[in-house]
Amino acid sequence: MNSRNRLLDQQDRKILRALQQNARLSNAELAEQVGMSATACWNRTRQLETDGYISGYVALIDQKKLGFADIVLVEITLDSHEENTLIRFGEELAALPEVLEAHLVSGEYDYLVKLAVDGTAGYERFLREKLYRISGIRHSRSMFALRCMKSIPSVQV
């Protein structure tokens, strides 16, 4: 078994849980929190990064403070399912700053997209000025999120 497929032990999981709660912990703080020496903790954390268990560190921004208080979920059906159409549409969609997530999905529609907008007027602007300018859309259906019950950036370990 190579290191990329190694199983996580309890110490690895403690490190990952601690970093999920606060990725700004210093190595010394992290080591203390998980009950390890600073050197051992540093080595474990670097190995978790190398093995791809930690793919990056981010700051979570309050989008409401930036004027994007509303979340809209959009189901999109395309005219064609040719590979180049899916790739082009996915790339154009990903380039839009309002798009928080875009998933190619199975089922009745092709994409499920999560947007941040400034109310219904902001959503209308997004549709007219951005989304509907991407060619190949057959149909879209949207839902405004009323309340977020849970939001985490990745699965909890």
C-alpha positions in Angstrom: 0.0 0.0 0.0 1.5 3.3 -1.0 1.3 6.4 1.2 -1.5 7.9 -0.9 -3.8 5.0 0.1 -2.7 4.6 3.7 -5.4 4.4 6.3 -5.8 7.2 8.8 -5.1 6.5 12.4 -6.6 8.2 15.4 -3.8 10.8 15.6 -4.4 11.7 11.9 -8.1 12.1 12.6 -7.5 14.3 15.6 -5.3 16.6 13.5 -7.9 16.8 10.7 -10.7 17.5 13.2 -8.7 20.2 14.9 -7.8 21.8 11.6 -11.4 21.7 10.4 -12.4 23.6 13.5 -9.6 26.1 13.2 -7.1 26.0 10.4 -5.2 29.0 11.8 -3.9 27.0 14.7 -0.1 27.3 15.0 1.7 24.0 14.9 2.5 24.3 18.7 -1.3 24.9 19.4 -2.3 22.0 17.2 0.3 19.7 18.8 -0.9 20.5 22.3 -4.6 20.1 21.3 -4.0 16.6 19.8 -1.5 15.5 22.4 1.6 15.2 20.3 5.1 16.7 20.2 5.4 19.7 17.9 7.8 17.8 15.6 5.6 14.8 15.4 2.6 16.9 14.7 4.4 18.9 12.0 5.5 15.7 10.3 2.0 14.2 10.5 0.3 17.4 9.1 2.8 17.6 6.2 2.2 13.9 5.4 -1.6 14.5 5.4 -1.0 17.3 2.9 1.3 15.2 0.8 -1.1 12.3 0.8 -3.9 14.6 -0.3 -6.1 14.4 2.8 -5.6 18.2 3.3 -6.1 19.8 -0.1 -5.8 23.4 1.1 -6.6 26.1 3.7 -9.1 28.8 3.1 -10.8 31.8 4.8 -14.5 31.5 5.0 -15.9 34.9 3.9 -19.3 36.2 5.1 -21.0 36.7 1.8 -23.8 38.7 3.4 -21.3 41.4 4.3 -20.2 41.5 0.7 -23.8 42.1 -0.5 -24.6 38.5 -1.5 -27.1 37.5 1.2 -29.3 35.1 -0.8 -28.5 31.6 -2.0 -30.2 30.2 -5.1 -30.1 26.6 -6.2 -30.5 26.3 -10.0 -31.2 23.1 -11.9 -30.0 23.5 -15.5 -30.8 21.2 -18.5 -28.6 21.6 -21.6 -29.6 21.1 -25.3 -26.8 18.6 -25.9 -24.8 16.1 -23.8 -21.8 16.0 -26.1 -18.5 16.0 -24.2 -17.3 19.3 -25.6 -20.6 21.0 -24.8 -20.5 19.8 -21.1 -16.8 20.9 -20.8 -17.5 24.3 -22.4 -20.6 24.9 -20.3 -18.8 23.8 -17.1 -15.9 26.1 -17.7 -18.1 29.1 -18.5 -20.2 28.5 -15.4 -17.2 28.1 -13.2 -15.9 31.5 -14.3 -18.9 33.3 -12.9 -18.1 34.8 -9.4 -21.7 34.3 -8.1 -21.3 30.5 -8.6 -20.3 28.9 -5.4 -20.7 25.3 -6.5 -21.6 23.6 -9.8 -22.2 19.9 -10.1 -22.7 17.8 -13.2 -25.5 15.5 -11.9 -27.5 12.4 -12.9 -31.3 12.6 -13.1 -33.8 15.0 -14.7 -31.4 17.9 -15.2 -27.7 18.2 -16.1 -26.3 20.7 -13.6 -27.1 21.7 -10.0 -25.7 25.1 -9.3 -25.4 27.0 -6.0 -25.3 30.8 -6.4 -24.9 33.8 -4.1 -26.9 36.8 -5.2 -28.3 40.0 -3.9 -32.0 39.2 -3.7 -34.4 38.7 -6.6 -33.1 41.7 -8.4 -29.6 40.4 -8.2 -30.7 37.0 -9.4 -32.6 38.5 -12.3 -29.4 40.4 -13.3 -27.4 37.2 -13.0 -29.8 35.4 -15.3 -30.0 38.1 -18.0 -26.4 39.3 -18.0 -24.5 36.1 -17.3 -26.2 32.7 -17.2 -28.5 33.1 -20.2 -25.6 34.4 -22.3 -24.0 30.9 -22.1 -25.2 29.1 -25.1 -26.8 25.6 -24.9 -29.2 26.0 -22.0 -32.6 24.3 -22.7 -34.2 24.9 -19.4 -33.5 26.1 -15.9 -35.4 26.0 -12.6 -34.5 27.9 -9.5 -35.2 27.8 -5.8 -34.3 30.4 -3.2 -32.9 28.9 0.0 -34.9 30.1 2.9 -32.6 29.0 5.6 -29.4 27.0 5.8 -29.7 24.1 8.2 -26.1 22.9 7.8 -23.1 24.1 5.9 -19.6 22.6 6.2 -16.7 22.8 3.7 -15.9 19.1 3.8 -17.0 15.9 5.5 -16.2 15.8 9.2 -13.7 13.1 10.3 
